[in-house]
Amino acid sequence: MNHSENGGERSGSPPVGNQADQVLVTREIALDFLAINGLMEQLTHQEREMYVRIAMAYQLNPFKRELHVSLWGEGDARRFSCIVGYEVYIKRAERTGKLNGWKVSTEGDGEGMKAVLEVYRKDWTHPFKHEVYWKEAAQKKRDGSITGFWSKMPRFQLKKVAISQGFRLAFPDELGGLPYE
């Protein structure tokens, strides 16, 4: 990936590891990750099971930061989510052999900001374009304030959303069904 000097536009595709380097994600690997990171006690049995099944079904290796746990709120307002790392979408699109480049950039500021993703496929004559608006995507706390990541890195967060949504749309057979928030 290239990171240009003009405001953080990113383009290209990351190098893909050798398929022989792929580790089969098992129940034990997913549970080990939860245990090592102190999440076993924080998650209910149902949440642990959901995490393990998603990791195994989609072969998402948590040690490679391909699958994340997100917990927030307390009591009845407590929420759990499994989040797929945005790089997974790029790597899996690359593995299809159909990806012919991509770029993502942001335009505007504040609530008017948007991220624009272009995906080029070898089997399509025109690029696929997808836009995500900050006003629609920014995550907020229960009190309406913006969450930490979104307040610290709004452009990066918006680009990640554009990448995950856009690659799912551009490669629906290969990426459809991957969980995301």
N, C-alpha and C positions, 0 to 999 in steps of 0.2 A: 504494500500500500504506500502510496505517496502522500505526504502531508505538505501541501503547498504553503507558500508564504502569504497567500491572499485570503486570509480569514479562515483557514482551516478546511478548505475543500479537500476531500479524500477521494482517491480514485484507484482503480486497479483491483487486483485480487491478491490475497495473501498466498504465500507458498503453501502447497498442500503436502502434508507428511506422507511418507510411504505407507501404503495400506498395511504392510507387515507390522508397522508400529502401532496399529490399532489394538487396543486391549478390549476383550469382551467384558462389558460392564455387567457384573453379576450382582445378586442380592448382597453378597458379602462386601463387595467394593462400595456400594451405596451406603450400607450400614456403617462400614468402617469410616467413611467420610463424615457421617453424622456424629459418630462417637468421637473421633479425633477433634472435631470442631465444637464439641460440647453441646450439640443440638439434640442428642437423644432424649435428654430429660426435658427439653423445652417443647418438644413435639408430642402430640397425642399419638396413640397407636395408629389411628386412622391417617393422620398426617404423615407419619413415617412410612406407612404402607403406600400411600399415594406417591410420595417422593421416590421410593424404591421402584415401584412399578413403572413410573414415568422414565426413570433413569434406564431401566432394563429395556422397556418397549422401544425407546428411541435411541438406545445406545449412547446416552449422554454421560460422559465421564465427569463427575464432579471435581475430581482432582485436577482436571484440565480447565476448570471453571466453565464447563459447558452447561451446568445446571446449578441454579442457586435456590436457596430457601429464603423466603421473605416472610417475616412475622411482624405484625403491628397491631396496636390496640390492646385492650385488656378486657377481661370478662366477656360479656356477650358481644362486645365490639371487636374482640380479637379476631384477626384474619391471618390465614396462611396461604401462601402461594408458591408455586414452583415456577421459576423464571429461567428461560433458556438464554444463554449468553448470545449476544448479537453476532459474534464471530462464527457461531455454528451455522447460521444461515449462509454466510459467505462461503465457508469451507465446503458445505454440502452442495451448494450451487456449483462451485468449482469442480467438484467430483463428478458432476454429470457430464462434463466435457462440452456443455452447451454455453457456458458463460464466456462472454467475449469482452468483459470489462464492465466497470460500473463507476459511478461517482455520486457523491452526496455533498450538498452544501446547504448553508442556511442563508436566508434573506430576511431583512427587517430586524426589528428589535422588540423587546418586551412582549406584550400579549399579541402583537401583530406579527411576530416572528414565525417563519415556517421553514421546514427542511424539505429539500427537493432531492429525490433519488432518481437516477437514471440507470437502468440495467440494460446492457447490450447482450443479446443472445445470438449465437451463431446461426440459429435456425429461424430468426425473425429479421425482417427487413428494416424495421423501425425500432428505436429504443423504447423500453417501457418506462414511463415516468409516473412517479408517485409523490404526492405532497402530504405533509403532516403539519398541522398547525399547533403552535404552542398552546393556544387557548383551549384546544380540544384534548391535548395529550398530557399536559403538565399535571403531575400528581399532587394532590392536595391532602392535607391532614383533615381530620374531622372538623377542626375549627375554621377551615377554609384557607389556612396559610399553606404556602408551597413547601413540600418536603425538602429535606436537606440536600439531596443530590440535585434536585431540580433548581434549587436556589443557587447552589455553588457552580453548577455546570449546565446551564440551560441549553446551550447550543449542542453540546456533546450528547446530552440526554435525548434531545429532539432528533438528532441524527441517528441514534441507536433505534429509536422507535421507527423512523422512516426505513431503516435497513431491515429490521425484523418484519415489518408489515409488507414492505415492497418486495423483498425476496420471496416471501410466502406467496404473494400474488403472481410474481414472475415465474416461479417454479412450484406450482400448486401440487403436482404429482409427487415431487420429491420432498417438499417441505410442509405440505398441508398436514394439519393435525399436531404439529409440534406445539406444545403449550407456550403461551406468552401472556404477558400482562401489559 
